[in-house]
Amino acid sequence: MRSLLKFLAPHKTIPMTPWRAEHRWQLSPARVGILFFGLAIFGLGDSLLVQGNVGNAPWTVFAQGLSLKTGWELGVSTFVISVCVLLTWIPLRERPGFGTLSNILLIATFIQVGISIFPKQNSFATGVLFDLIGITLVGIGSSLYITCGLGPGPRDGAMTGIHQRTGVRVGRVRLGIEVTVLVIGWLMGGTVGVGTLLFALLIGHSIAISLGIVARLTSR
């Protein structure tokens, strides 16, 4: 039991992995494969939160609200939002990497794939279970694509860019962005609920634990 808890201990930093790139366009079959797998797992995890039907992650609340207003599929709404966020990188003087562009395409694609595969839940208990599994998958997917070193996702890049240009703390920038898109999405009809709260409380831990597992597995 003690060894299991040690194995699952959160990691405080992003570990150096054998597949980590030295720059954002340094590609190899293994590195790209790990990146794509991580982004696919991330998208499927996000789709489980949607199908849990008890509250989405903030950005997915926004995407769902946009979907309801436009008639677009959720994957299309996610893609459009990601592209628009990427455009904010221009005045922020941020530079995308291969991972940034892959993030936009693959997460949107696998959210839509997951929605078509996983049944929508009508029970609160199974909805929460879907959310917990989804948060776990998002954490695993995040740890894999982050450790590739091929560039942050559009939202993370916007966050760090605003921080660097304004001097406002990263945590406050992230909080401001998340609250803004959550409120806008909710006003457009996106689903906010227990799942939203669970995501906010647990996603940081999920990513940290996943990074810890990756660090321990690759250090052997």
N, C-alpha and C positions, 0 to 999 in steps of 0.2 A: 504493500500500500504506500509506504513511504517513498519507494523508488518510482512508483507511478506518479505521485504528486511532484516529485523532483523532475520527472520527464515532462510533465505538463506545466511546469513553472513558466510564467510569462517572461519574455525577453525585453530588455529595456532599450535595445538599439536594433538597427537593421543589420543582421549578420552578413559577413562576407561568405558567399557560397562559391562552389566551383564553377557555377554557370554565370556568375555576375560579370556584366560587360564593363569595359573601361570607358566606353562612351556610348551615347544613346543610339548609335547606328552600327554598333559592332555586332553583327549577326552571325549566328551559327545554327545548324539544324537543331542541336540539343537545346540551345538557349531559346530559340523561337518556339520549339515544341513545348517547353515548360511555360513560357509566357502565354501561349495560346490555351494551354490546359488550365492555367490559373484563371484566365479571363473567362473561360467557359464555365468553370466551377463558380466563379463570382456571379455570372449572369443567372445560372440555374438557382443559386442560393437566393438571389433577389426575387426570382419568380416564385419561389416557395413562400416568401413573405406576402406577395400579392395574392397567391392562391389560398393562403391561410385565412384571408378575409377578416383579420382582426386589427389591421393597421399596417401601413407600409413604411419603409424607410423614407426620410424627408424628400430626397430627390425623386423617388418613385411616386410619392404623393403628388409632386409637381407634374411628373410625366403622365400620371393617370388622369389628373385634372385636365391637362392639355389634350389628352386622348378623348376625354368625354366631350370637350368643347369642339374638337375638330373632326371627330370620327376616325382619327388615325388609330392604328394598332399601337399598343403600348411600346413595342419595340421601336416603331417608327418615331414616336414621340420622344423616347429616350435618345435615339440617334440625333434628332433635330436639336434637342436641348444641348447635347454634348458638343455638337458643331458650333452652336451659338456661344457656349462657354469658351470653346477654343478660340473663337474670334476675339474674345477679351484679352487673350494673350498678346495681341499685336501692340496695343498701347502699353501693356505691362512689360513688353520686351522679353517675354518668355519664349523659349525655343522648344518645339515639340520633338519627340523622339519616335522611333518605330513603335515603342510601347504605347505612346500617347494615341497614335492613330489606330493601332490595334484595339486599344481600350474602347474607343468610340464605336468601332464596327462590331467587335465580338460580344461585348456585354449586351448591347442592344439586341443582337441576333439571338443570344442564348436566353435572354429574358423572354423573348417571344416563343422560343422553342419550349422553354419550361412551362409557360402558360398553356401551351397546346398539349403538353404531356401530363402535367400534374393536375388532378381534379380540384376544383374549387371547394373549400370546406364550409360546411354550414354549422358545424359544431365548434363551440368555443374551445373545448379541450384539444381537439385535433388541429384547430387553427393555431393555437399557441405552440403545439408540437411542431407544426410546419415552420413556424417562425423561428423556433430554437434551432431546428436543423438548418434553416436558411441562414441564420446568423453565423452558425458554425462554418457553413460552406463559403460564405462571403469572407470570413476570416482566413480560411485556408487559401482561397483564391487570391486574396490580397497579398498574403505572405509570399506566394509563389511569383506573382508578377512584379511585386516591389523588389524582390531580391534579384531579379534579372537585370536591373539597372538600365533599362531601355527607355526611361522617361516616365514621368508621372501621368496620371489620368488628367483630363481637362479640368476637373473640379479641384484637384490637389494643386495643380499648377497655378490656377487662378488664385487660390488661397495664399500660396507662398509668394506669388507675384504682388498681390495686394499688400501683404505683410512687408515685403521689401521696399515697396514704393511709399507706404504710409508710415511705417514704423509701429503700427498697431500690432499687438501680440498675436501670434498665430492662432492661439486658442480663441481669442475674441473674434478674429476674422472668421474663423470656421463657424463659430456659434452664430454670428450675425448672418452668414450666408445660409446656414441650415435653417434657422428660424424663418428667414425671409421666404425661401422656396417652400417651406412647409406651410406657412400661412397662405401664400398665393395658391398652392396646390389644393389646400383644404377649401378655400373659397371657390375654387373651380369644380369641387366635387370629389377630390381625391380622398381616399380612405385613411383616416387618422384614428388610432385607438391604442389598445394595449400593445399591439405589435410594434407600433412606433416608439412607445416608451421602452420596450424591451430592446429594440435596436439601439436606441440612444444609450442605454445603460450597459449593454453587453458587447457592442461591436468592438470597442477598444480592447477589451479583454480577449475577445476572440482572435483578433489580429495579433496581439502580443503573445498569446499562448501558441498560436500557429508559427510565429517567427521563432519562438523558443524551440519548438519541435524541429523545425527546419535546421536551426543552428546545431542542435544536438545530433541530428542524423547525419549532417554533412561534416561534422568534426571528427567522425570516427575513421 
